[in-house]
Amino acid sequence: MAPDEVAKADTAKLHAEINNYVNHQYIIYASGLTIVGVILAWVTQKTNPTDASSLDVAYVGASLILVFLTLLNLLDLRLEVARHICASYLRSSGASEWERQIERYARVSKSKQWLAVTSRHSYYVLLGLLAASWPAALAVIEFKATRVTAVSGLHASVSIVYLAFATWGMPRVLKSARAEVEAAWNKMLANRVSEPPDDD
């Protein structure tokens, strides 16, 4: 096979791998939405306005949702970094003009539509806000309760930690990881350094 054909085949494989990562991310998003809906519906059904202690079920269920969303967020981060490794290589090596152009567009675009489409973590923030506010809404609307219990306090703490994590923590980690990947590819391709041998 000619070198040009090898390069084209490698580029096609990397694009297929990128699509694979993106498809996995969509599965994660759909799973998150499904689980949140199922658990919130279940805990709402389990609450009984005549039994104040049943409200604790809603707080515990919503807290479990936030833990679950954290795990999905971390898995999504791993997939996003893996996807970025492939895309960054295609950009840095000049193998894909599309990857270079879309990255340039993302940097210069001030479009709200673009931000809405590419802001992965807004999805987790919105689901987190839903899980954080649902039990409190039940408490006020159904139970007419305004008291703070140990369980509601724990839920509030978990909610604050999760929302801080999803809003500020994960985007910073992702930005740092992307910069590190980009720098590593640029350095390696600039120096044309092959992979170092394994130390035995």
ABEGO torsion letter per residue (X at the ends): XBAAAAAAAAAAAAAAAAAAAAAAAAAAAAAAAAAAAAAAAAAAAABBAABAAAAAAAAAAAAAAAAAAAAAAAAAAAAAAAAAAAAAAAAAAGABAAAAAAAAAAAABABAAAAAAABAAAAAAAAAAAAAAAAAAAAAAAAGBABBBAAAAAAAAAAAAAAAAAAAAAAAAAAAAAAAAAAAAAAAAAAGBBBBBBBX
